[in-house]
C-alpha cells in the first residue's frame, strides 16, 4: 500500500506490505546543501531518519498515519527537531 503524508510543503512517502515497507521523504537536508556544516546536517538527518522509521513502523502496525491528529503530531516533532538542531 502506498501512503503519502503532506507536511507544509514536504512529503513522507511510505510503501507498506504487511509488516515491512520502505520510507522516503523530502525532509532530510541534502549533502550538497552548503547552508549548514556537515556535522549539523548529519545530526538533523539522523533525527529525521528516526521520525521516518517510526512513521513507517506505525503504518505497518495499522496506525492511521494520515489522520489529522497524527499529522499534527508529526509537524510538532519536526518543528522541534528543526528548532533544536538547526
Secondary structure, DSSP 8 states (H G I E B T S, - for coil): -EEEEEETTEEEEEEEETTEEEEEES-S--TT--SS-HHHHHHHHHHHHHHHHHHHHHHHTT--TTSHHHHHHHHHHHHHHHHHH-
